[in-house]
Amino acid sequence: MKLFHGLSGDHREISDLVARLSNRIARVTHFSEQFLSCFGVGAEQFCSLFKHMQNLADAPLLFALYIRKLPNAVAASSQVADNRLELATNRLILLAFRAVDYRLEARDELVDLCLSIRVLFKKQAAQRSNASIDHIANARKSFAGGDTNILVNPGFEAGTEGWTDRVCSIAEVTSPMHSGSHSAKVSGRTATWQGIKQSVWGKMVEGKPYRISGWARLANAPSATVALSFEQQDDAGTNYHNIATATVTDRDWVQLSGDFTLRVNGTASVLEVYFEGPPPGVDFYVDDVSVYGPEFIPPPPIPVKPEAAGEIDTGTRHQKIEGFGASGAYYTADLLRHEQRARLYDLLFKDLGLGILRIRNTYELDPTLFRETVEIVKGAKAARGGGLKIMMSSWSPPVALKSNNRTVGGTLARRDGKYVYAEFAQWWYDSLRAYAGAGVNVDYISVQNELNYQAVWDSCQFAPTETADPNLPGYDIAFEAVWQKLHAEMGPAMPKMLAPETSSIGDAKTYIASLPDLSHVYGYAHHLYDCNGCGSTPDRYLSKMASFDRFDSEHGKKPLFQTEYELEPQTWTGAMNTALLVHNSLTAENVAGYLYWDLFWGTGSGLVSLDSPSSFTIKPAYYAFKQYSAFIDSGWQRVEASTDSAGLRISAFISPDGNKLTAVIINTTPATDVTLSLSFKGFPIGGGEAHRSSQTEECVRVRGYEGRGPLKLPAKSITTLSLTRQRSV
């Protein structure tokens, strides 16, 4: 014990520490509060970091505890204190705690890390007069080399934090558990691929080996196959890697384990580890999951300067805008019966400047929903005062056309061994006639919403072609059958047909490439649900978006539509991410139309949530979306806009007659107000206004703007300039 007391107040050479502790390591046989108290650390601070303290390897703990003291020693010797260094050493402590099953390896790794730290700290001490952020960045890169379990909440002791479902239900349970006091239960599964997952995007180092493992047990079946898998999405598309497969029972926990080395083609947007495999209806438990290897720690961001310059060039033109929209597919009765319906119509359609309303085709499915949809469309158009276009998607055809006689799940029915393509096309034609007869003329249609997977709500799955999956109808045949029917019956009056409206960007390419005649497609549509976590880090979509834009150029250069997405509408952080996602879609993918998911919904969701028959809540995402939708109309065209600031995002749009210009500027920085000086090429400004949304502002007019003088952009804000051209004398 005298050895450890001597170390607690000392910061002698790390090599000496390593040598002395290494000599004593075999003789340290117990875990003691006294060890921790020598370093001023209470055991209770670390209880939550591992499940069985009595099983913790003592040697890695001792190494880690001394490393915990190093930031103070370095600060004292170099007069440089930086909390990022503190965070990095804390990661080493976590490494020790998570290495219970790898004790000897963990000891060796910590020794190597200590020696690396010694080199870095000696260098920093020798250059104490020039200490800067570069030294910290170098230290962070070295810390990234240490192996650890990079998963969050691997044993579910913090509930399901860090974990998400694969279109099923997940919940923490207290029995059974492999260790600790909790595990996760996966239930409500309707397909073998459904299970539980966690993203490791941004945590893995390419080219480095990882050991991926976890324990599984069945809940309601005696025996079944469970798979531990890894999903990877990058510029090459989507790939699924099998890590391990095992027969699992309801009597014992079974470990699945395998090795994986990450190889990325271009830029990775999705990296997820997940469990899947039992037949539909089989529930299972998961516990003690590990992705063990080096955790990537990015360098600190470059500080954003408080002054910036920008330019808008109206001579460089990009895509024409079809409109900004949202869906009114559900909660129709709640809107129609609401005591403040007139006010809601103004908020949702007039004030928001909504250009496209996406509705659900419920013809021959539910006559009440049909009537409610018609009434809402009429009210929306009256409130909007013109300029509202209607997009219609099918969630499911009538049960008579379904393989399972249900609107939920399944696919098209077969008759005499053939899929009912002609009947499906006839239903679409009859639907459009019925809506038109009720006063609703449809501008765009998508014959099937999210056709690329089997959902647990109204749905109908299609493969790109019949040969791609012998158990599914071909979307290529279904789309062409609908087009031929509508063209024959309606001619040029038929609505514009969008394809394929997959749940993801990546899958859309396969369906589009399979279509027999792309001249029959007006525009390509997709959703953004294939990238877990990307909604909160929108730049992760950039590679996918740029790739799809290139794909579009190679397949007829059609208008692109993002027709459904939503994330965290109730927080300003979520609202900022919504604005960034709209910006990236417009500038990286060059979409012509961007549609939010739920325009109105029940409590807690939607741009506007209908909380009760007499109350509603406008969500922060409403104002972020309004910064675009209220100031940019159909027919406008995106023009070139740029800035020299890494903290700003800017896009600009000009009206068809060239007399109006809108610029939307997002200050993404968390705490830096930026003063922007803008110049304009080809657009002499006659006058204008600036509207802003932020944590405390709701798309309010903040000033007039004539193009002269700098523009102040508060941190985490969205500013829209609405400008008019100077009249020639």
N, C-alpha and C positions, 0 to 999 in steps of 0.2 A: 504493500500500500504506500510505502514511502516514495516509491518510484513515481506513482501517479500524483501524489501531493507535490512532488518536486516539479512536475511538468505543468501543473495548473497555472502557475504564474510566470512561466518561462516560455520564451519562443526561440530556443536554441535551434540549430540546424535540423531540418526535417530528416536528413539522412541519419542523424544521431537518434532521433525519435524512432525511425523505422528499425534501426539495428537493435536498439534496446528492447523495444516491444517484441520484435521478432524472436529474440532470445528467450523471452518470458512467455511467449504465446501458448506453449504447450502446458504451462503450469497454471494458466488462468482457467478455472473450471466452473466459475459460477457468476451469475449476474447479480450485481449489488447496487443498491441505491447509493451506497457510499462512493462507488466509482463515479456516478453521475454528479454527486454533490461536490466532488473535488473540482469539477469544472463549472460549478454554478448552474447546473442544468437539472431540472426536476424531472423525474421519471414520468410524471403525469403528462408532460408536454409531448411525450413520444408514444404514449399508449395506443393512440389511434392509428399509428403508422404500420403496425404489424399485429398479427392475430395472437400469437403465443409468445409472450416476452421470454418465457423460460426456455424457449427453443432458439433464441437469438444467438448467433455466433458472437462470442465476446470480443474476439480480436478485431473484426471489422468495426464493431461499435467503438472500441477504444481509438482506433485510427481516426474514425469519423469525428469523434468528440474533440480530438486535438485539432483536426482540420477546422472545426467550428470556431476555434480561437484565432485562426490565422488572419482574418480580415482586420481585427484590432491590432495585431502585431504589425501588419503591413502598413496600416494607417499611421501607427506611431512612428515607424521608421521612415516613411516617405511623405508624410503629411498629406496623403491622398486617401480619402474615404469614399467609397462608392457602393451604394446598396446593390448594384448588379453583381459585384464580387461576392457580397453576402449571399445573394440568391444562388450563385454558382456553387459556393461551398455547401449551402443547404442541400443542393442536389446530390452532393457526395454523401451527406448523411442519409438521405433517402436510399441511395445505392446500398449502403451498409444494411439498412433495415430490410430492404427487399431481397437481399441475397441469401436468405435463410437456407434455401435448397442448393446453394452454390458456395458453401462456406470457404473451401480452400481457394476456389477460383476468385471469390470476392476478396479474400485476403491479398492474393497476388496482385489483383487489379488495383486495390487501394494503395499498395506499396508503390506500384508504378505511377499512379496518379500523384502520390505525395512527392515522388522524385521529380515529376514534371512541374509540379507547383513550385518546388524548391528552385528550379531553374528560372521560372518566370518571376518569382519574387526577388531572386538575386538580381535579375536584370532590372527590375523595377527600382530596387534600392539603389543600384548603381546610377540610375538615371532619374533619381527622385526630383531633380530640378526641372526635368522635362516631362514629368508624369502627365499623362493625358488619357483621353478616351481610347487611344490606340492600344495602350497596355491592357486595359480592361477587355477590349475586344479580343486581343490575343489570348488572354486568360480564358475567356469564354469558349474560344475554339478548342483549347486543350481540354476543358471540362467536358466538351461534347464527346470526347473519345471514351469516356468511362461507360461500362455496361450497367444497365439497370432495367427494371421492368417499366417500360414507357407507358403502360396503361394507367388510366385514372380509375381509382376505386376498383381494383382487380378482384377484391373479395366481397364486394357488395355491402361492405360495412356502412357505407354512406348511401344506402338505398340503391337506386338505379342511376345515380349521378354519373354522367359520362357515357352511359349506354343508351342506345335507342333500339326500337323494334324494327323488324323487317316485315311490316304490314301484318302485325299480330299484336298480342298483348304481352307485356313484361312487367314483373312486379318482384319486389324483394319479399322473401319469406324467412321465417326463423327456423323452419324445419322442413326437410332435412338440410344439413349443411356439411360440406366437406371439412371445413375448419372455421374457427371463429363463431360468430353468432348469426350470420345471415348467408343466404345464397339468393340466386335469381330464379324465378319460375317463368317459363315461356309457354304461353297457352293461346287458344283462339286461332290455331293454325289451320289454314285451308289449302296449303301447298307445301311441298317438301322444302322449298328454298326459304321459307319463312323461319325466322329465328331472332337472335339477339346479336347486336353488333356494336363495335366501337371504332371510331376513326382514329387512325394514327398518322394522318396527314400532317406534315410539318414536323414530325418527330423522328422519322427514320432517316438514316444515312445511306445513300445509294452505294451499292457494292459491298456493304458490310453484312456479315451473317447475323441472323436472329434466330433464337429458339422460341417458338410459339407453342404454348401448351395451355391446357385447361382441363377441368374435371366436369364430367357430365353424368346425369342419372335420370332415368325415366320416371314419370309420375303416374301414368295411367295405362301402361302397356308392359307386358313382361319382358319384351326384348325388341330392339330395333336398332337400326344403323344411325349413328350420329356422325356428322362430319364437322371438322374444324377447317374453315376456309378463309381465303384472303381475296378481296376484290381490289383490282387495280384499274384505274382509268387514267390514261394519258393520251398523247397524240396518236398512238396506234389504236385507240379504241378501248373497249372494256375487256379485261381478262380476269378469269376466275381461277385461282390456284388452290388446289387441294393440299392442305398441310398434313392432315391426318384423318383417318376414318376408323371407327371402332364399333363393335357390337356392344351396346349399352343395355343394362337391365334396370329394373325398378328395385333391386335389392342392394346393389353396391355402387359406389362411385367408381367411374372408369376414367383414367387419364388419357387424353389425346395429346400427342406431342410430335413436333416435326421441325425441321430447319427450313429457313427461307432467306434468300438474298435478294434484295430489291434491285431491279434493273428497270430504268425508266426510259421510255422513248419520248423525247421532247420534254414536256412539262406534265407532271402528275397533278391531277385534280381530285382524285379519290383514292385513298388507301384505307381499307377497312378490314378488320379481323372479325369473323362472325361464326356462329354455330348454326347448323342447318341439318337436314337429312331425314328425321323420322317421317313416317307417312302423315298425311293430313289428319288432324284430330288428336295426334299424340303430343301430350305435353311433356316437357322435360325441364330439368334443373341444370344450372351452370354455377360453378364456383371456382375461385382461385385461378384466374386466367392470367397468363403472363406472355408478354412479348419482350423477351430479354435480349438486350443488345445496346449499342450506343445510341444515346438520345441526341438528336440534332438540336443545337441551340443557336439560333440565328444571331448575326451581329446586331448591335443596337442600331436603330434607325438614324438616318442622317437628319440632324436638326433642320427644321423648316425656317427660312428667313422671314421676318415680318413684312418685308416688302417684296412685291412681285410685279411682273409685267405680263401682259397678255395681248393677243391679237385675234381679231375676227376678220376673215377674208371671205366676203360674199361671192367672190369670183370663182372659188373652188367649191363645187357642189358635190353632194353625196346623195343618199337615198331620199325618195319622197315619202312623206309620212301618211299612213293610212288612218292612224288615230290611236288615242290612248283610251283604254277601256277597262271593264271589270265584269264580273259575273253576277247575275241575279238568278242563279239556278235553284237555290233553296231558300227557305224561310219566306216564301212569297206570301203566305197567309199572315205572317207576323207584320209584314210591311203594310198590307192592305187593310188590316184591322187596327193599325196603330192610331192612337188618338191624335198624334201630330204628323199624320201622313203628308199633309200639304207641305209642312216645313221640311220633312225628310225628302220629298221629291225635289225641292229646291236645292237642298244640300247635296244630294246624290247625283243630280243631273245638271242643273243649271249652274250652281256655284262651282262644282268640280269641273265643269266644262267637258263632261264625259263624251267621247266621240264614238265609242263602240260599246254596246250592251250585249254580253254573251248570255244566251238563254239555253235551256235544256229542251230538247224535243220530247214532249210528253204525249204526243198524239197517239191515241189508242192505248195508252198506258194508264193515264189517270185523267179523266175529264175535268176534275176539280183543278188540278194543277195546270191543265191546259187553259182553262178560263182565267185563272189567277195570273198566269204569265201574260196572256193577251191584255188584261187590264193594266198590268204594270207597264208594259211597253207603251200603251196609249198614254198613260199618265206621265211616263218619262219623256216621251216626245213632246207632250204639251208643255212640260216644265222646261225642257231644253230649248224649245222654240225653234226647232229645226237643227239639222246637222248631226242627228244621232243615227248611227248605223246599227243593224242587228246582225249578230253572229249566232248561228245555231249549231249546237253539237248534240250528238246522240250519246247518252250514257248506256242505253240498252234499247234494242228494238222490242216490240211486244213479245210476250212469253210464247205466243204461237210460232214465233220465228227463232226461238232459243232452243238450244240442245238440252237444257235441263228444266225447261218449263218454268223458269224463274228469271226475274230481271237481274238478280245478283249472280255474278259469276257466269260460267258457261260460255258458249259461243253460238254461231249460227247452227240451226238445225239441219239435218240431212233428210231428204226425201228421195226414195228410190236410189239411195247411195250417193246422192249429189247434194251439195250445199245449196241452200235456198237463196242464191244470189239475186235471181229475178224478183222474187217476192220482197227481198230487202230493198231493192231499187224501187219497186212499186210502192212500198210503205213510205219511202222518202218523198216520192212524188205526191202521194196522197197527203202527206204531212204538210208540204208546202202549200198545196191547194187549200187545205183546211185553215192554216194560219192566215193566208191571204184573204180567204173568205171572211175571217174574223177581224180583218183590218190590219194584220201584221205582215208586211212584206220583208222578206229576209234578204240581206245583202251578201252574207257569206255563210257557207255551211262546211262542217267537218263531219263526215259520215260516221265517225266513231271516236269518242273521247278515250285517250289512253289505252289504245288497242293492244299495246305490247306486253301487258301482263294481266294476270287474273286478280281482280280486286275483291274486297269483301263488301263492296257497295254495288249499286247498279253498274253493270259493265258487260262487255262482250269482247272476248279476246280474238285477235286475228294474227296469223303469221304473215310475214312479207309475201310468201307464196305458199301454195299447197305443198310443194316439194320440200320447203324449209321445215315443215312440221306436219307429219301425216295425220295428226289429230286435230288440226286447226284449218279453218278456211283461209284462203289467200286474200290478203288485202288488195293485191293487184287486180284480182278479178272483181271483188266487191266494189272498189272505187270505180273501175271502168263501167261496171253494170249500172251504177247510179248515174254516172256522167251521160252514158248513152241514153238512158231513159229520160233524164231531164232535158237533154239537148233535143231529143226527138219530140217531146211534148211541149217544151217551153221556148226552144230556140234561144235567141239572144237575151230573152228575159230571165233565163235561168240564173240562180245566184252564183257567185264566184266560189269555186270549190277549193278548199284548203286541204293539204295533206302533209303528214299523216296524223298530226296532233298526238304524238307519243308523249310519254311521261318524261322523256329525256331528250337531250340534243343528240347524243351518240346513236341511239336506236333509230332516230329519224332518218339517218343516212341510208340504212339498209332498206327501209320501207320505200323511200323515194327511188332508190336505184332499181327497185323491182317493178316500178310502174311501167306499163307498156307504152304510154304516150304522155310525155311530160307537157305537151301543149294543152292538155286538158286540165292541168293544175294551174290555178291562179297564183297561189303562194304556198310556201312551206311553213308549217306550224309545228310547234313543240312546246313542252313545258320544261321546267327546270328542277325536277325532283330526283335527279340521278346523282346528286352530289351532296352527301351528308355533311353538314357543317358549312357548306359554301354560302348559304344565305347570310351567315354572320361574318363571313370573310369573302365578299363578292369578287375580289380579284382572282380567286381560285377558278372562276368561270372563264377568265380571259382566253386561255388557250383553247378551250372548247368552242368559244364563240368565234374566235378568229378562224379556227378550223372549219366551222360550219359556213362561215362567210366564203371561204375558198371553195368549199363543196358547192355552194350555191352558184358561184361563178362558173363552175364546171358543169352545172346541170340546169342551164337555161336562164340563170340570173333572175329568179323570181323574187317578189316581195316576201320578206321574212316576218313571221309573227311569233312572238312569245305570248301564248294565250292563257297561261295560268301559272301563278306562283304567289306564295305568301309566307312571311315569317315574322313573328314578333310585332304585330301591329300596335301593341299597347305601350311600347317603350320608345323613347326618342332614339336610343341606340338602334332599335329595330327600324325606325323610320329612316335614319341615316343610311342604313344598309339597303333599304328599299330604294332610296334615291341613287345610291352607288350602283345598284343592280340595273336600274333603268338606264343610267349613264353608260355603263359598260355594254349593255345590250344595244344601245343606239350607236355607240362609237366603235366598238370592237366587232360586233356581229352585223351592224348596220340594219337592225330590224326596222321595219316600216310600221309595225304595230306592236304595242306593249300592253298586255292586259293583266291587271291584278286579279287574284282569285276572287275573294268574296267581297263584293261591293257592300252588302249588308249581311248580317248574320245574327246569331243569338248572342247572349252575354259572353264577353271575353274575346270575340274575334270579329273579323270584318273591318273594313275602313270605317264603317259605322255599326256599332253593335246595338241591337234592339233589346234592351235590358228588361223591359216590361211593356205592357200595352200602352203605357203613358210616358215612358222615359227611354232615352237612348244616350249613347256615348260616342263622341267623335274621337277616333283613335289618332295618335300622333302620325301614323303612316298616311292617314288621309291628307294631312297638310304637306308631307313630303311628296306624295303623288300629285297633289294639286299644283305644286311648283312647276310641273310639266304640263299636266292636262288642261289647266285653265288658261294657258298662254300659247299653246301650240295646237293648231287645227289640222284636219285632214287636208292634204294637198300642199302643205308646207314642205320645204326641203331643207335638209341639214346642210350647213355650210361649214367650212373649215374654221376651227377655233383651237387656239393653243395657248399655253402658259409656260413660264420658266420655273414655276413652283411645283415641287413634288407633292405638296400638301393640298393643291387645288385640282379640281376636275371641272372642265368647262366644255359645254356644247352649245351650238347656236343654230337657229332655224329661221328661214326667211319665208314670207308669205308668197303666194303665187304671183301677185301683182308687183312684188318687190318693194312694197311701201312699208312693210312691218318687219321687225326683226326681234327675235326673242333669244336671250342668252341665259343659260342656267349654270350657276357656278356653285360648286360644293366645296366648302372648306372642311377637309377630312381630319384636320389636326385636332387632337384632344384638348389643347390648351393654348394654341397660338393664334391670336388675331392677325390677319394678313391684310395689308393695304395693297390693293391691286390697281395698277394703271393700265387701262385698256386702250388699244388703238383699233380703228376700224378701216378696212379697205373696201372701197366700193359701196359704202353706205354712209353718206353724210347725215348726221343725226339732227332731227328737228326738235325732238323732245322725247320724254319717256319717264318711266317710273321704275323704282326698285321695290320688290316685295320679298319678304324674308320669313323663313321658318327656322326655329331653333327650339331649344329646350323650353324657352319662355315666350316664343312668338309663334303665331299661327297664321302663316301666310299673310302678314300685315304689310301695308305700304310703309316703307321706312324713309323714303325720300324721293324727290324728283331726280331725274338723271338726264343730262344733255350731252354726255360724252366728254365732259371737261372735268378735270380733277380726279383724284384717286377715289377708289371705292373701298370702304372698310368692310371686311368680311370676318365676322366673329368666328371663333373656333366652333366646330361642330354645328355649322349652319348651312342653309341652302338659300341662295339669293337668285331671284329671277329678274332680269332686266327686260322690260317691255318697251320697245323703242319704235318710233315712227321716223320715216325718211324726211329730210328737210325738203321743203317745196322749192322748186326752181323758180327764180324770179323772172 
